[in-house]
Amino acid sequence: MQVLSLVHPYIRISRYFPINISVGKGNVLAVCGANGSGKTTFLHLLLNELSPKKGTVRVDTEYSYLGIKNGLKSQLTIRQQLPYFMPDQSTFPWPEWINKLYKDLSSGEQRLVALWMTLHKPESLVLMDEPFSHLDGHSFALACTWINTQLDFKKTIIFTHHNFEELKGIKSLQILDLNE
């Protein structure tokens, strides 16, 4: 994934400094910033849902995406939804949740399930908008471990987050700080 001389009016920092960044296989990019700094806009540019005012965005591979909304069906069980994400369901880490309706999980459990499913899809690029929202400290640490594990499979992971100081446990991490 490569971004060259990106300028977009909704990404605050790009109004002053064009964004240039490249993220290779087995690396993580955390796009950090306050509310309204342009984190989600940056992801929408990568998804080709928006066009930059200036510059180039090049994503040359298939990707999986986890948005603010988890994208799972509330009226279906986890078991019914797993085949859309991965053929081998035996590695799902919460067998006690497998027959529950998605809507019956807490918001933190829902986010954890959606995050796990997104990371375990076969695509080599993973884009996630605020993947740690609704997670408690233990779940946050677990999610960071999963991200690190996916790097061993040479996945490229790009996500948004508010505070880069919380991300010290993630390997191969680059930070794009939109607060500057």
VENJONOR-V242074 format. One record per run of one state. SS is the DSSP state (A for helix, B for strand, O for the rest). FROM is the first residue (numbers start at 0). TO is the last residue. If there is no record, write none. Layout:
SS;FROM;TO
SS;FROM;TO
This chain:
O;0;0
B;1;6
O;7;10
A;11;14
O;15;17
B;18;21
O;22;26
B;27;31
O;32;37
A;38;45
O;46;52
B;53;57
O;58;61
B;62;65
O;66;75
B;76;76
A;77;81
O;82;87
A;88;90
O;91;93
A;94;96
O;97;99
B;100;100
A;101;103
O;104;105
A;106;118
O;119;123
B;124;127
O;128;135
A;136;150
O;151;154
B;155;160
O;161;162
A;163;166
O;167;171
B;172;176
O;177;179
